[in-house]
Amino acid sequence: MSTPDSQRSEAGDNDTRQSVTAGAVGAEDPGLQSFTRDLKGAAAKIVFLVAVAMSLFHLYTAGFGVLLAHKQRAVHLMFVFVVGFLLYPASKKGRSATAIPWYDWIIAAAGVAVNTYILVFYEVLVRRGGLPTQLDMVMGVLTIILVLELARRSIGSALSIIAVVALLYGYFGYLIPGQLGHIGYSVRRLVNQMYMATEGIFGIPLGVSATFVFLFVLFGAFLEVTGVGQFFIDVAFAVAGKARGGPAKAAVVASGLMGSISGSSIANTVTTGSFTIPLMKRVGYTPTFAGAVEAAASTGGQILPPIMGAAAFIMAEFTGIPYVRIIGAAVIPALIYYLAVLIMVHFEAVKQGLEGLPKEQIPNFKRVMLDGFHLLVPLVGIIYLLVAGYTPFRAAFIGIILAVGTCMLRKHTRIGAWDLLVALNSGARKAISVAAACACAGIIVGIVTLTGLGLAFANAVVALAGGLLLPTLFFTMVASILLGLGLPTTAKYIILATMAAPALGLLGVELLAAHLFILYFGVIADVTPPVALAAYAGAGIAGGNSFRTGVTALKLGLAGFIIPYVFALNPTMLFIDATALTVVFSLITACIGVIGLGGGVQGYLITHAKPHERVLLLVAALSLLVPGMVSDFGGMISLGLVLLLQLVRLRHERRTAAALT
């Protein structure tokens, strides 16, 4: 029988769960609420209707065919400007506003004008390519300013500052000495590149946002409305809730599943963490550790197939590698990352003597599956369609239809017309920051393409590393973390793909391995102090120290710093130049290796580890993670030695304790 305290605890859990669900199906992403206005009345209705129209446009083009590339992207950006400038205020002070100031209506109208200009005069602009008129220049400059401002409002100033620096570099490049300098380009040439061609703002990044990315963001919104998010949480707690430190293990699983779909480490930390972090604290984890677990798990979702924070779609466009090949290669490294986090969570629980949740607070697995198994049909279906050769664009469209259709099959998951509108609205609103980041990143890509900066930067990195692979990997890692600070996944990948990845290609690193390498380190920036945004979000919910939470999250995500080096040096785990036997053997040794990594980081294997044992465990981890018979043999010896030392010590301690009694 439950005590009054446990009844209150269960009630608290239910309240928390309801708040998570409400946040998931509400009008906006909980992770972005601090950036947006809390609109009321007519203004809220107008934004709602425009957002719904935006989603319907993308659904229509997905079902009946997209427009010409420049036109599709112009319509997409027009909707982004309208919803974005009406939703995101110019300053923090405006975030509490319930109405839209007059100047933002004018700015939104300007956003409509610059894109309508492309749609109406498209044929004329194509024939006049390279020779912009005065009106073309006005529209182009205005578009650049609008993109920079919306990116600043929706994701912060970092990306806009980088884009402005890129534009200045494009103009003043003739003043820069050495191989990073160039002839310099006029304002007319820069505007032509940014606005009138599909190599700048309207380039590949915005093109992917206008097709694949938007549809998958919308797919995620429909999954949330139909209850899949809550289903993931319930399944995770039903499976792992009773185990030692169960809430933390459940958080790792649930956050990984949600993180792959959400496309944002920070938003996922806030959404899932508002439910999982209080439960982790309840069983005895410190606020710092609870916040760090959620941050590390949510960040890992950006490297977890099938969606990988939408970066997989852009990677397919940049590299020409089929999307299915990319997510297939990314599976093993991502699973090893999550296994490492789970092992560290387990060792911390054993070390602290923590238990799981009481049985009465854990969902019944059989009941959860019976109630919600049909909600998995859209996810299974979309994976099948991708493997079967459908384009991601088409697969996402069919996935949305499946999500709506399957939830209608049973009464307790059935949704109404209003829920459908909420999903259309939510998907569009969530896509704004991604689209703004892609458009702004397009400015950077356009400058890099025009000036040849990518190759020059790559040559500079290789020269700095003396032409050696390991130092080049290290410098590329540092550049990826620095460029990834504070940026959303899509934006950081786009910048790194044009700037950092070419350096690895010059030294013979496989193309897919190089792009996954820079993606991993761009993503891991979200838990890398001093700008560990996901960790700081987790600390805010947990009530822990922000910096210590960031350091702890970095330790939990340490596998994310090692795995990219492993597949860059030997891409066996990416199924490159590998047989089934070598892949299986590498996977087994890697799994054993992360046990050593967890033991070394947490200072525990079968008992508390002494300093020299922790060193041996870390050596074992590195040796086993790197494919090769010699390194694997050495790693097994190191791990076995620590195990033997701890067994002998435990036996001695037990004999001593028995003698004393």
Secondary structure, DSSP 8 states (H G I E B T S, - for coil): ---HHHHHHHHHHHHHHHHHHHHHHSSS-GGGGGGS----HHHHHHHHHHHHHHHHHHHHHHHH----HHHHHHHHHHHHHHHHHHHS-SSGGGGG-SS--HHHHHHHHHHHHHHHHHHHSHHHHHHTTT---HHHHHHHHHHHHHHHHHHHHHH-HHHHHHHHHHHHHHHHGGG--GGG------HHHHHIIIIISTTTTTSHHHHHIIIIIHHHHHHHHHHHHTTHHHHHHHHHHHHHTTSTTHHHHHHHHHHHHHHHHH--HHHHHHHHHHHHHHHHHHTT--HHHHHHHHHHHHHHGGGSTTTGGGHHHHHHHHH---HHHHHHHHHHHHHHHHHHHHHHHHHHHHHHT-----GGGS--HHHHHHHHGGGGHHHHHHHHHHHTT--HHHHHHHHHHHHHHHHTTSGGG---HHHHHHHHHHHHHHHHHHHHHHHHHHHHHHHHHHHTHHHHHHHHHHHHTTT-HHHHHHHHHHHHHHHHTT--HHHHHHHHHHHTHHHHHHTT--HHHHHHHHHHHHHHGGGSTTS-HHHHHHHHHHT--HHHHHHHHHHHTTHHHHHHHHHHH-GGGGTSS--HHHHHHHHHHHHHHHHHHHHHHHTBSSSB--HHHHHHHHHHHHHHHS-SHHHHHHHHHHHHHHHHHHHHHHHHHHHHHHHH-
